[in-house]
Amino acid sequence: ALPAAAQICSCNNVTKGDLTDAIACGCTDVPALKSCTKAGTSFGSCVPLLKQILEAEGVEQSKALCEHFSHSRAELFEIISAGPS
């Protein structure tokens, strides 16, 4: 596990501790963490780490591709592979 001082977002100087503090204060998804800490709002390469930290803190994350499409990437692959019924 990364220490609290580990820098997660170098663009906005956000540490793991900043993120876990935000999670403890009620940020329970990536958009909330972005809004509260600014992590992932510049280049975005740290967003997968935000998801990992949320999960490590016990916050279950949706596997949906986006908020408008409820299927995961794997589920979409299965749907397409099955073809028309």
Backbone as CSV, one residue per row, in Angstrom:
resi,resn,N_x,N_y,N_z,CA_x,CA_y,CA_z,C_x,C_y,C_z
1,ALA,0.844,-1.197,0.000,0.000,0.000,0.000,0.879,1.248,0.000
2,LEU,0.388,2.247,-0.672,1.124,3.509,-0.743,0.994,4.284,0.566
3,PRO,2.051,4.992,0.965,1.955,5.830,2.171,1.074,7.054,1.896
4,ALA,0.579,7.667,2.942,-0.289,8.844,2.815,0.397,9.985,2.068
5,ALA,1.726,10.064,2.170,2.462,11.152,1.522,2.714,10.914,0.037
6,ALA,2.349,9.736,-0.478,2.590,9.428,-1.893,1.798,10.388,-2.777
7,GLN,2.499,10.975,-3.746,1.842,11.907,-4.659,1.080,11.111,-5.708
8,ILE,-0.217,11.320,-5.780,-1.072,10.621,-6.733,-1.279,11.466,-7.980
9,CYS,-1.519,12.747,-7.793,-1.728,13.668,-8.915,-0.632,14.726,-8.882
10,SER,0.335,14.573,-9.769,1.442,15.536,-9.783,1.018,16.868,-10.393
11,CYS,0.035,16.859,-11.281,-0.425,18.115,-11.889,-0.984,19.075,-10.843
12,ASN,-1.693,18.515,-9.855,-2.356,19.353,-8.857,-1.850,19.102,-7.440
13,ASN,-0.712,18.398,-7.335,-0.050,18.167,-6.054,-0.987,17.550,-5.004
14,VAL,-1.640,16.440,-5.385,-2.582,15.757,-4.496,-1.953,14.448,-4.030
15,THR,-1.951,14.233,-2.730,-1.377,13.012,-2.160,-2.466,11.984,-1.872
16,LYS,-2.024,10.775,-1.587,-2.965,9.734,-1.185,-3.696,10.167,0.086
17,GLY,-2.993,10.798,1.001,-3.611,11.282,2.231,-4.718,12.297,1.971
18,ASP,-4.493,13.181,0.997,-5.536,14.145,0.618,-6.786,13.405,0.146
19,LEU,-6.562,12.351,-0.642,-7.681,11.580,-1.185,-8.405,10.790,-0.101
20,THR,-7.646,10.131,0.783,-8.300,9.353,1.839,-9.043,10.272,2.813
21,ASP,-8.521,11.468,3.046,-9.238,12.443,3.876,-10.559,12.839,3.210
22,ALA,-10.512,13.068,1.894,-11.726,13.441,1.157,-12.746,12.304,1.178
23,ILE,-12.259,11.067,1.049,-13.152,9.906,1.106,-13.807,9.825,2.482
24,ALA,-13.023,10.037,3.528,-13.556,10.005,4.897,-14.601,11.099,5.123
25,CYS,-14.493,12.185,4.366,-15.454,13.295,4.486,-16.660,13.135,3.566
26,GLY,-16.740,12.000,2.847,-17.935,11.731,2.055,-17.784,11.702,0.549
27,CYS,-16.596,11.921,0.033,-16.392,11.798,-1.416,-16.343,10.310,-1.751
28,THR,-17.373,9.811,-2.422,-17.466,8.366,-2.627,-17.400,7.942,-4.082
29,ASP,-17.016,8.855,-4.967,-16.817,8.470,-6.357,-15.778,9.400,-6.984
30,VAL,-15.367,9.058,-8.198,-14.309,9.825,-8.863,-14.723,11.280,-9.100
31,PRO,-15.929,11.551,-9.605,-16.290,12.964,-9.790,-16.225,13.783,-8.494
32,ALA,-16.627,13.187,-7.382,-16.561,13.904,-6.102,-15.114,14.157,-5.694
33,LEU,-14.243,13.146,-5.893,-12.826,13.341,-5.567,-12.212,14.427,-6.447
34,LYS,-12.560,14.430,-7.725,-12.053,15.458,-8.633,-12.484,16.848,-8.164
35,SER,-13.746,16.968,-7.809,-14.284,18.254,-7.380,-13.642,18.734,-6.083
36,CYS,-13.474,17.825,-5.148,-12.968,18.179,-3.819,-11.459,18.421,-3.801
37,THR,-10.706,17.598,-4.537,-9.243,17.657,-4.446,-8.562,18.200,-5.700
38,LYS,-9.277,18.249,-6.803,-8.759,18.631,-8.132,-7.883,17.540,-8.763
39,ALA,-7.713,16.408,-8.088,-6.959,15.293,-8.677,-7.678,14.817,-9.935
40,GLY,-6.923,14.544,-10.980,-7.489,14.015,-12.212,-8.172,15.036,-13.092
41,THR,-8.080,16.319,-12.743,-8.787,17.335,-13.527,-7.919,18.011,-14.582
42,SER,-6.629,17.733,-14.603,-5.757,18.343,-15.612,-5.499,17.349,-16.734
43,PHE,-4.544,16.485,-16.564,-4.182,15.517,-17.593,-5.043,14.263,-17.511
44,GLY,-5.375,13.823,-16.304,-6.275,12.686,-16.118,-5.622,11.328,-16.005
45,SER,-4.306,11.263,-16.109,-3.646,9.952,-16.063,-3.729,9.303,-14.687
46,CYS,-4.061,10.065,-13.662,-4.154,9.506,-12.311,-5.546,8.969,-11.983
47,VAL,-6.514,9.140,-12.862,-7.887,8.704,-12.577,-7.968,7.218,-12.226
48,PRO,-7.235,6.319,-12.919,-7.279,4.915,-12.486,-6.811,4.728,-11.037
49,LEU,-5.847,5.521,-10.599,-5.401,5.456,-9.204,-6.486,5.941,-8.250
50,LEU,-7.255,6.932,-8.661,-8.357,7.398,-7.821,-9.334,6.254,-7.573
51,LYS,-9.653,5.514,-8.640,-10.561,4.367,-8.511,-9.971,3.309,-7.588
52,GLN,-8.682,3.033,-7.741,-8.031,2.028,-6.892,-8.046,2.452,-5.425
53,ILE,-7.809,3.713,-5.165,-7.802,4.198,-3.781,-9.207,4.129,-3.192
54,LEU,-10.216,4.497,-3.968,-11.595,4.368,-3.491,-11.893,2.925,-3.103
55,GLU,-11.524,1.979,-3.972,-11.774,0.565,-3.684,-10.979,0.097,-2.470
56,ALA,-9.729,0.541,-2.352,-8.899,0.158,-1.204,-9.477,0.700,0.102
57,GLU,-10.196,1.808,0.016,-10.832,2.399,1.195,-12.209,1.789,1.455
58,GLY,-12.573,0.777,0.653,-13.833,0.072,0.874,-15.037,0.676,0.181
59,VAL,-14.799,1.577,-0.770,-15.896,2.195,-1.510,-16.034,1.462,-2.839
60,GLU,-17.126,0.708,-2.988,-17.338,-0.072,-4.210,-17.562,0.871,-5.384
61,GLN,-16.904,0.561,-6.496,-17.003,1.391,-7.687,-17.766,0.674,-8.788
62,SER,-18.546,1.425,-9.524,-19.278,0.886,-10.663,-18.293,0.519,-11.765
63,LYS,-18.583,-0.556,-12.459,-17.761,-0.966,-13.596,-18.357,-0.468,-14.913
64,ALA,-19.430,0.318,-14.835,-20.097,0.834,-16.026,-19.138,1.713,-16.826
65,LEU,-19.324,1.712,-18.140,-18.476,2.530,-19.004,-18.623,4.016,-18.683
66,CYS,-19.838,4.438,-18.388,-20.086,5.823,-17.994,-21.418,5.880,-17.267
67,GLU,-21.779,7.060,-16.790,-23.028,7.182,-16.038,-24.266,6.992,-16.901
68,HIS,-24.104,7.018,-18.230,-25.234,6.878,-19.144,-25.394,5.460,-19.686
69,PHE,-24.442,4.583,-19.396,-24.453,3.224,-19.956,-24.078,2.258,-18.848
70,SER,-25.026,1.432,-18.435,-24.844,0.624,-17.225,-23.957,-0.605,-17.392
71,HIS,-23.603,-0.962,-18.622,-22.790,-2.161,-18.837,-21.298,-1.858,-18.704
72,SER,-20.552,-2.863,-18.245,-19.096,-2.745,-18.175,-18.514,-3.028,-19.555
73,ARG,-17.239,-2.773,-19.711,-16.556,-3.062,-20.971,-16.646,-4.556,-21.293
74,ALA,-16.452,-5.401,-20.284,-16.525,-6.853,-20.493,-17.939,-7.281,-20.877
75,GLU,-18.945,-6.701,-20.225,-20.334,-7.036,-20.562,-20.667,-6.603,-21.983
76,LEU,-20.211,-5.438,-22.382,-20.440,-4.964,-23.739,-19.791,-5.901,-24.749
77,PHE,-18.585,-6.364,-24.463,-17.904,-7.313,-25.342,-18.742,-8.581,-25.501
78,GLU,-19.287,-9.094,-24.392,-20.124,-10.300,-24.433,-21.384,-10.071,-25.261
79,ILE,-22.010,-8.923,-25.102,-23.225,-8.601,-25.854,-22.930,-8.576,-27.345
80,ILE,-21.845,-7.924,-27.714,-21.482,-7.818,-29.128,-21.075,-9.174,-29.685
81,SER,-20.338,-9.952,-28.916,-19.880,-11.270,-29.365,-21.037,-12.234,-29.571
82,ALA,-22.081,-12.111,-28.769,-23.227,-13.015,-28.871,-24.022,-12.751,-30.140
83,GLY,-23.978,-11.540,-30.632,-24.706,-11.203,-31.844,-26.202,-11.164,-31.605
84,PRO,-26.957,-10.960,-32.690,-28.413,-10.886,-32.541,-28.996,-12.232,-32.127
85,SER,-30.057,-12.168,-31.338,-30.680,-13.425,-30.895,-31.882,-13.780,-31.716
